[in-house]
Every structure is written in C-alpha cells, then in structure tokens.
C-alpha cells in the first residue's frame, strides 16, 4: 500500500485531490490531505475511503515530521517559497517529493 501525503488543499490542488481520491481503492493507496483549514481538507476528500484530513502548520517541523515519516510520497501544493524546508526533510527522510513548480535558485536552496 502506498501512502500519499498532499500538503495544501487550496484551489490549485483540487484536480490532484479528485484524481487521487478517485483512485485510492483501485491502486491500494492511502491519502493524508493536510491544510491549515481542516474543514477545507475534509471537504476536498469528500468522505473518500482510505483518505484522512489533517490540519497542522506545515512550516513547523515538529508538526510535519510525523506525517512525512508516514508517507511514501509527498506532494507539496504550498507556494514555492515554502517548499525548501519540506524538501530538506524529505531528503533527510529519503522520501520522494513532488511540487508543481521548480525550487528556484536562492540562497536558501544553497544552504
């Protein structure tokens, strides 16, 4: 079974969440959808079997680490500026990470 963690339930993640939610059982996947707004995350998973909604501050390492450790793959739908910390944790934990944008070259990426 694959565990998929999607961070961010905003408008840009709607199609992704619908796709994953619609294919959970067939592909033997589990989904954790995380957003600051728990009600929004619950709304987006729409009661899908094998899906759970969570709320935590994705910028707080202590809050996000247990979810990253659970995941086989992480999809960060946060704004680009917030990917770097999640990417660092995924590298440390040897987790695959997908983002919808590039990690732009910056001083933070070089650290």
CNS distance restraints for C-alpha pairs under 8 A (distance, minus, plus):
assign (resid   1 and name CA) (resid  28 and name CA) 5.23 0.50 0.50
assign (resid   1 and name CA) (resid  29 and name CA) 5.48 0.50 0.50
assign (resid   1 and name CA) (resid  30 and name CA) 7.17 0.50 0.50
assign (resid   2 and name CA) (resid  28 and name CA) 6.72 0.50 0.50
assign (resid   2 and name CA) (resid  29 and name CA) 4.77 0.50 0.50
assign (resid   2 and name CA) (resid  30 and name CA) 6.16 0.50 0.50
assign (resid   2 and name CA) (resid  71 and name CA) 7.77 0.50 0.50
assign (resid   2 and name CA) (resid  72 and name CA) 6.03 0.50 0.50
assign (resid   2 and name CA) (resid  73 and name CA) 7.89 0.50 0.50
assign (resid   3 and name CA) (resid  29 and name CA) 5.88 0.50 0.50
assign (resid   3 and name CA) (resid  30 and name CA) 4.76 0.50 0.50
assign (resid   3 and name CA) (resid  31 and name CA) 6.03 0.50 0.50
assign (resid   3 and name CA) (resid  32 and name CA) 7.72 0.50 0.50
assign (resid   3 and name CA) (resid  70 and name CA) 7.00 0.50 0.50
assign (resid   3 and name CA) (resid  71 and name CA) 4.87 0.50 0.50
assign (resid   3 and name CA) (resid  72 and name CA) 5.10 0.50 0.50
assign (resid   3 and name CA) (resid  73 and name CA) 6.64 0.50 0.50
assign (resid   4 and name CA) (resid  29 and name CA) 7.07 0.50 0.50
assign (resid   4 and name CA) (resid  30 and name CA) 5.98 0.50 0.50
assign (resid   4 and name CA) (resid  31 and name CA) 4.86 0.50 0.50
assign (resid   4 and name CA) (resid  32 and name CA) 6.29 0.50 0.50
assign (resid   4 and name CA) (resid  71 and name CA) 5.57 0.50 0.50
assign (resid   4 and name CA) (resid  72 and name CA) 6.12 0.50 0.50
assign (resid   4 and name CA) (resid  73 and name CA) 5.19 0.50 0.50
assign (resid   4 and name CA) (resid  74 and name CA) 6.06 0.50 0.50
assign (resid   4 and name CA) (resid  75 and name CA) 7.60 0.50 0.50
assign (resid   5 and name CA) (resid  31 and name CA) 5.93 0.50 0.50
assign (resid   5 and name CA) (resid  32 and name CA) 4.86 0.50 0.50
assign (resid   5 and name CA) (resid  33 and name CA) 6.07 0.50 0.50
assign (resid   5 and name CA) (resid  34 and name CA) 7.59 0.50 0.50
assign (resid   5 and name CA) (resid  67 and name CA) 7.29 0.50 0.50
assign (resid   5 and name CA) (resid  68 and name CA) 7.31 0.50 0.50
assign (resid   5 and name CA) (resid  71 and name CA) 5.73 0.50 0.50
assign (resid   5 and name CA) (resid  72 and name CA) 7.87 0.50 0.50
assign (resid   5 and name CA) (resid  73 and name CA) 6.34 0.50 0.50
assign (resid   5 and name CA) (resid  74 and name CA) 4.80 0.50 0.50
assign (resid   5 and name CA) (resid  75 and name CA) 6.11 0.50 0.50
assign (resid   6 and name CA) (resid  31 and name CA) 7.44 0.50 0.50
assign (resid   6 and name CA) (resid  32 and name CA) 6.25 0.50 0.50
assign (resid   6 and name CA) (resid  33 and name CA) 4.92 0.50 0.50
assign (resid   6 and name CA) (resid  34 and name CA) 6.21 0.50 0.50
assign (resid   6 and name CA) (resid  74 and name CA) 6.00 0.50 0.50
assign (resid   6 and name CA) (resid  75 and name CA) 4.72 0.50 0.50
assign (resid   6 and name CA) (resid  76 and name CA) 5.99 0.50 0.50
assign (resid   6 and name CA) (resid  77 and name CA) 7.08 0.50 0.50
assign (resid   7 and name CA) (resid  33 and name CA) 6.12 0.50 0.50
assign (resid   7 and name CA) (resid  34 and name CA) 4.86 0.50 0.50
assign (resid   7 and name CA) (resid  35 and name CA) 6.27 0.50 0.50
assign (resid   7 and name CA) (resid  58 and name CA) 7.45 0.50 0.50
assign (resid   7 and name CA) (resid  74 and name CA) 7.59 0.50 0.50
assign (resid   7 and name CA) (resid  75 and name CA) 6.19 0.50 0.50
assign (resid   7 and name CA) (resid  76 and name CA) 4.88 0.50 0.50
assign (resid   7 and name CA) (resid  77 and name CA) 5.71 0.50 0.50
assign (resid   7 and name CA) (resid  78 and name CA) 6.74 0.50 0.50
assign (resid   8 and name CA) (resid  13 and name CA) 7.01 0.50 0.50
assign (resid   8 and name CA) (resid  33 and name CA) 7.20 0.50 0.50
assign (resid   8 and name CA) (resid  34 and name CA) 5.74 0.50 0.50
assign (resid   8 and name CA) (resid  35 and name CA) 4.85 0.50 0.50
assign (resid   8 and name CA) (resid  36 and name CA) 7.79 0.50 0.50
assign (resid   8 and name CA) (resid  76 and name CA) 6.67 0.50 0.50
assign (resid   8 and name CA) (resid  77 and name CA) 5.01 0.50 0.50
assign (resid   8 and name CA) (resid  78 and name CA) 5.60 0.50 0.50
assign (resid   9 and name CA) (resid  13 and name CA) 5.65 0.50 0.50
assign (resid   9 and name CA) (resid  14 and name CA) 6.92 0.50 0.50
assign (resid   9 and name CA) (resid  17 and name CA) 7.97 0.50 0.50
assign (resid   9 and name CA) (resid  33 and name CA) 7.02 0.50 0.50
assign (resid   9 and name CA) (resid  34 and name CA) 6.77 0.50 0.50
assign (resid   9 and name CA) (resid  35 and name CA) 5.58 0.50 0.50
assign (resid   9 and name CA) (resid  40 and name CA) 6.81 0.50 0.50
assign (resid   9 and name CA) (resid  41 and name CA) 5.74 0.50 0.50
assign (resid   9 and name CA) (resid  44 and name CA) 7.03 0.50 0.50
assign (resid   9 and name CA) (resid  77 and name CA) 7.45 0.50 0.50
assign (resid  10 and name CA) (resid  14 and name CA) 6.85 0.50 0.50
assign (resid  10 and name CA) (resid  77 and name CA) 7.84 0.50 0.50
assign (resid  12 and name CA) (resid  77 and name CA) 7.38 0.50 0.50
assign (resid  13 and name CA) (resid  17 and name CA) 6.09 0.50 0.50
assign (resid  13 and name CA) (resid  77 and name CA) 6.38 0.50 0.50
assign (resid  14 and name CA) (resid  18 and name CA) 6.19 0.50 0.50
assign (resid  14 and name CA) (resid  44 and name CA) 7.14 0.50 0.50
assign (resid  15 and name CA) (resid  19 and name CA) 6.14 0.50 0.50
assign (resid  16 and name CA) (resid  20 and name CA) 6.17 0.50 0.50
assign (resid  17 and name CA) (resid  21 and name CA) 5.83 0.50 0.50
assign (resid  17 and name CA) (resid  44 and name CA) 6.94 0.50 0.50
assign (resid  17 and name CA) (resid  45 and name CA) 7.00 0.50 0.50
assign (resid  18 and name CA) (resid  22 and name CA) 5.92 0.50 0.50
assign (resid  18 and name CA) (resid  44 and name CA) 7.68 0.50 0.50
assign (resid  18 and name CA) (resid  45 and name CA) 7.55 0.50 0.50
assign (resid  19 and name CA) (resid  23 and name CA) 6.40 0.50 0.50
assign (resid  20 and name CA) (resid  24 and name CA) 6.07 0.50 0.50
assign (resid  20 and name CA) (resid  31 and name CA) 7.69 0.50 0.50
assign (resid  21 and name CA) (resid  31 and name CA) 7.50 0.50 0.50
assign (resid  21 and name CA) (resid  45 and name CA) 6.57 0.50 0.50
assign (resid  21 and name CA) (resid  48 and name CA) 6.04 0.50 0.50
assign (resid  21 and name CA) (resid  49 and name CA) 7.97 0.50 0.50
assign (resid  21 and name CA) (resid  51 and name CA) 7.16 0.50 0.50
assign (resid  22 and name CA) (resid  48 and name CA) 7.75 0.50 0.50
assign (resid  23 and name CA) (resid  27 and name CA) 6.02 0.50 0.50
assign (resid  23 and name CA) (resid  29 and name CA) 7.70 0.50 0.50
assign (resid  24 and name CA) (resid  28 and name CA) 5.73 0.50 0.50
assign (resid  24 and name CA) (resid  29 and name CA) 4.69 0.50 0.50
assign (resid  24 and name CA) (resid  30 and name CA) 6.36 0.50 0.50
assign (resid  24 and name CA) (resid  31 and name CA) 7.57 0.50 0.50
assign (resid  24 and name CA) (resid  49 and name CA) 7.41 0.50 0.50
assign (resid  24 and name CA) (resid  50 and name CA) 6.56 0.50 0.50
assign (resid  24 and name CA) (resid  51 and name CA) 7.96 0.50 0.50
assign (resid  25 and name CA) (resid  29 and name CA) 6.42 0.50 0.50
assign (resid  25 and name CA) (resid  49 and name CA) 7.39 0.50 0.50
assign (resid  25 and name CA) (resid  50 and name CA) 7.29 0.50 0.50
assign (resid  29 and name CA) (resid  50 and name CA) 7.09 0.50 0.50
assign (resid  30 and name CA) (resid  50 and name CA) 4.96 0.50 0.50
assign (resid  30 and name CA) (resid  51 and name CA) 5.88 0.50 0.50
assign (resid  31 and name CA) (resid  50 and name CA) 6.27 0.50 0.50
assign (resid  31 and name CA) (resid  51 and name CA) 4.56 0.50 0.50
assign (resid  31 and name CA) (resid  52 and name CA) 6.26 0.50 0.50
assign (resid  32 and name CA) (resid  51 and name CA) 5.86 0.50 0.50
assign (resid  32 and name CA) (resid  52 and name CA) 4.96 0.50 0.50
assign (resid  32 and name CA) (resid  53 and name CA) 5.84 0.50 0.50
assign (resid  32 and name CA) (resid  54 and name CA) 7.00 0.50 0.50
assign (resid  33 and name CA) (resid  41 and name CA) 6.12 0.50 0.50
assign (resid  33 and name CA) (resid  45 and name CA) 7.54 0.50 0.50
assign (resid  33 and name CA) (resid  51 and name CA) 7.50 0.50 0.50
assign (resid  33 and name CA) (resid  52 and name CA) 6.27 0.50 0.50
assign (resid  33 and name CA) (resid  53 and name CA) 4.90 0.50 0.50
assign (resid  33 and name CA) (resid  54 and name CA) 6.13 0.50 0.50
assign (resid  34 and name CA) (resid  38 and name CA) 7.50 0.50 0.50
assign (resid  34 and name CA) (resid  41 and name CA) 6.30 0.50 0.50
assign (resid  34 and name CA) (resid  53 and name CA) 5.91 0.50 0.50
assign (resid  34 and name CA) (resid  54 and name CA) 4.72 0.50 0.50
assign (resid  34 and name CA) (resid  55 and name CA) 5.35 0.50 0.50
assign (resid  34 and name CA) (resid  56 and name CA) 6.95 0.50 0.50
assign (resid  35 and name CA) (resid  40 and name CA) 7.36 0.50 0.50
assign (resid  35 and name CA) (resid  41 and name CA) 5.90 0.50 0.50
assign (resid  35 and name CA) (resid  54 and name CA) 6.62 0.50 0.50
assign (resid  35 and name CA) (resid  55 and name CA) 5.11 0.50 0.50
assign (resid  35 and name CA) (resid  56 and name CA) 6.64 0.50 0.50
assign (resid  35 and name CA) (resid  57 and name CA) 7.88 0.50 0.50
assign (resid  35 and name CA) (resid  58 and name CA) 7.96 0.50 0.50
assign (resid  36 and name CA) (resid  55 and name CA) 5.16 0.50 0.50
assign (resid  36 and name CA) (resid  56 and name CA) 5.76 0.50 0.50
assign (resid  36 and name CA) (resid  57 and name CA) 6.26 0.50 0.50
assign (resid  36 and name CA) (resid  58 and name CA) 7.95 0.50 0.50
assign (resid  37 and name CA) (resid  41 and name CA) 6.51 0.50 0.50
assign (resid  37 and name CA) (resid  55 and name CA) 6.28 0.50 0.50
assign (resid  38 and name CA) (resid  42 and name CA) 6.17 0.50 0.50
assign (resid  38 and name CA) (resid  53 and name CA) 6.68 0.50 0.50
assign (resid  38 and name CA) (resid  54 and name CA) 5.96 0.50 0.50
assign (resid  38 and name CA) (resid  55 and name CA) 5.02 0.50 0.50
assign (resid  39 and name CA) (resid  43 and name CA) 6.08 0.50 0.50
assign (resid  40 and name CA) (resid  44 and name CA) 6.18 0.50 0.50
assign (resid  41 and name CA) (resid  45 and name CA) 6.45 0.50 0.50
assign (resid  41 and name CA) (resid  53 and name CA) 5.33 0.50 0.50
assign (resid  41 and name CA) (resid  54 and name CA) 6.96 0.50 0.50
assign (resid  41 and name CA) (resid  55 and name CA) 7.82 0.50 0.50
assign (resid  42 and name CA) (resid  46 and name CA) 6.24 0.50 0.50
assign (resid  42 and name CA) (resid  47 and name CA) 7.41 0.50 0.50
assign (resid  42 and name CA) (resid  52 and name CA) 7.54 0.50 0.50
assign (resid  42 and name CA) (resid  53 and name CA) 5.26 0.50 0.50
assign (resid  42 and name CA) (resid  54 and name CA) 8.00 0.50 0.50
assign (resid  43 and name CA) (resid  47 and name CA) 7.90 0.50 0.50
assign (resid  45 and name CA) (resid  51 and name CA) 6.56 0.50 0.50
assign (resid  45 and name CA) (resid  52 and name CA) 7.35 0.50 0.50
assign (resid  45 and name CA) (resid  53 and name CA) 7.18 0.50 0.50
assign (resid  47 and name CA) (resid  51 and name CA) 7.37 0.50 0.50
assign (resid  56 and name CA) (resid  63 and name CA) 6.29 0.50 0.50
assign (resid  56 and name CA) (resid  64 and name CA) 7.19 0.50 0.50
assign (resid  57 and name CA) (resid  63 and name CA) 6.59 0.50 0.50
assign (resid  57 and name CA) (resid  64 and name CA) 7.31 0.50 0.50
assign (resid  58 and name CA) (resid  63 and name CA) 7.02 0.50 0.50
assign (resid  58 and name CA) (resid  64 and name CA) 5.69 0.50 0.50
assign (resid  59 and name CA) (resid  64 and name CA) 7.57 0.50 0.50
assign (resid  59 and name CA) (resid  82 and name CA) 7.32 0.50 0.50
assign (resid  59 and name CA) (resid  85 and name CA) 7.45 0.50 0.50
assign (resid  60 and name CA) (resid  64 and name CA) 6.32 0.50 0.50
assign (resid  61 and name CA) (resid  65 and name CA) 5.83 0.50 0.50
assign (resid  62 and name CA) (resid  66 and name CA) 7.68 0.50 0.50
assign (resid  63 and name CA) (resid  67 and name CA) 7.92 0.50 0.50
assign (resid  64 and name CA) (resid  68 and name CA) 6.25 0.50 0.50
assign (resid  65 and name CA) (resid  69 and name CA) 6.01 0.50 0.50
assign (resid  65 and name CA) (resid  89 and name CA) 7.61 0.50 0.50
assign (resid  66 and name CA) (resid  70 and name CA) 6.30 0.50 0.50
assign (resid  67 and name CA) (resid  71 and name CA) 6.39 0.50 0.50
assign (resid  68 and name CA) (resid  74 and name CA) 7.08 0.50 0.50
assign (resid  68 and name CA) (resid  89 and name CA) 7.86 0.50 0.50
assign (resid  68 and name CA) (resid  90 and name CA) 7.16 0.50 0.50
assign (resid  68 and name CA) (resid  93 and name CA) 7.86 0.50 0.50
assign (resid  68 and name CA) (resid  95 and name CA) 7.66 0.50 0.50
assign (resid  69 and name CA) (resid  93 and name CA) 6.93 0.50 0.50
assign (resid  71 and name CA) (resid  95 and name CA) 7.42 0.50 0.50
assign (resid  72 and name CA) (resid  95 and name CA) 6.22 0.50 0.50
assign (resid  72 and name CA) (resid  96 and name CA) 6.86 0.50 0.50
assign (resid  73 and name CA) (resid  95 and name CA) 6.07 0.50 0.50
assign (resid  73 and name CA) (resid  96 and name CA) 4.89 0.50 0.50
assign (resid  73 and name CA) (resid  97 and name CA) 5.97 0.50 0.50
assign (resid  73 and name CA) (resid  98 and name CA) 7.73 0.50 0.50
assign (resid  74 and name CA) (resid  90 and name CA) 8.00 0.50 0.50
assign (resid  74 and name CA) (resid  95 and name CA) 7.15 0.50 0.50
assign (resid  74 and name CA) (resid  96 and name CA) 6.14 0.50 0.50
assign (resid  74 and name CA) (resid  97 and name CA) 4.77 0.50 0.50
assign (resid  74 and name CA) (resid  98 and name CA) 6.23 0.50 0.50
assign (resid  75 and name CA) (resid  97 and name CA) 5.78 0.50 0.50
assign (resid  75 and name CA) (resid  98 and name CA) 4.71 0.50 0.50
assign (resid  75 and name CA) (resid  99 and name CA) 5.81 0.50 0.50
assign (resid  76 and name CA) (resid  83 and name CA) 6.85 0.50 0.50
assign (resid  76 and name CA) (resid  86 and name CA) 7.88 0.50 0.50
assign (resid  76 and name CA) (resid  97 and name CA) 7.35 0.50 0.50
assign (resid  76 and name CA) (resid  98 and name CA) 6.35 0.50 0.50
assign (resid  76 and name CA) (resid  99 and name CA) 5.17 0.50 0.50
assign (resid  76 and name CA) (resid 100 and name CA) 7.64 0.50 0.50
assign (resid  77 and name CA) (resid  99 and name CA) 6.30 0.50 0.50
assign (resid  77 and name CA) (resid 100 and name CA) 6.70 0.50 0.50
assign (resid  78 and name CA) (resid  82 and name CA) 6.28 0.50 0.50
assign (resid  78 and name CA) (resid  83 and name CA) 6.86 0.50 0.50
assign (resid  79 and name CA) (resid  83 and name CA) 7.16 0.50 0.50
assign (resid  80 and name CA) (resid  84 and name CA) 7.92 0.50 0.50
assign (resid  80 and name CA) (resid 101 and name CA) 6.66 0.50 0.50
assign (resid  80 and name CA) (resid 102 and name CA) 7.44 0.50 0.50
assign (resid  80 and name CA) (resid 103 and name CA) 6.66 0.50 0.50
assign (resid  80 and name CA) (resid 104 and name CA) 7.85 0.50 0.50
assign (resid  82 and name CA) (resid  86 and name CA) 7.31 0.50 0.50
assign (resid  83 and name CA) (resid  87 and name CA) 5.89 0.50 0.50
assign (resid  83 and name CA) (resid  99 and name CA) 7.72 0.50 0.50
assign (resid  83 and name CA) (resid 103 and name CA) 7.10 0.50 0.50
assign (resid  84 and name CA) (resid  88 and name CA) 6.19 0.50 0.50
assign (resid  84 and name CA) (resid 103 and name CA) 7.17 0.50 0.50
assign (resid  84 and name CA) (resid 108 and name CA) 7.31 0.50 0.50
assign (resid  84 and name CA) (resid 109 and name CA) 6.64 0.50 0.50
assign (resid  85 and name CA) (resid  89 and name CA) 6.39 0.50 0.50
assign (resid  86 and name CA) (resid  90 and name CA) 6.17 0.50 0.50
assign (resid  87 and name CA) (resid  91 and name CA) 6.15 0.50 0.50
assign (resid  87 and name CA) (resid  97 and name CA) 6.93 0.50 0.50
assign (resid  88 and name CA) (resid  92 and name CA) 6.27 0.50 0.50
assign (resid  89 and name CA) (resid  93 and name CA) 6.04 0.50 0.50
assign (resid  90 and name CA) (resid  94 and name CA) 5.64 0.50 0.50
assign (resid  90 and name CA) (resid  95 and name CA) 4.73 0.50 0.50
assign (resid  90 and name CA) (resid  96 and name CA) 6.67 0.50 0.50
assign (resid  90 and name CA) (resid  97 and name CA) 6.68 0.50 0.50
assign (resid  91 and name CA) (resid  95 and name CA) 6.28 0.50 0.50
assign (resid  91 and name CA) (resid  96 and name CA) 7.94 0.50 0.50
assign (resid 103 and name CA) (resid 109 and name CA) 7.67 0.50 0.50
assign (resid 104 and name CA) (resid 109 and name CA) 7.72 0.50 0.50
assign (resid 105 and name CA) (resid 109 and name CA) 6.17 0.50 0.50
assign (resid 105 and name CA) (resid 110 and name CA) 7.72 0.50 0.50
assign (resid 106 and name CA) (resid 110 and name CA) 6.64 0.50 0.50
assign (resid 107 and name CA) (resid 111 and name CA) 6.66 0.50 0.50
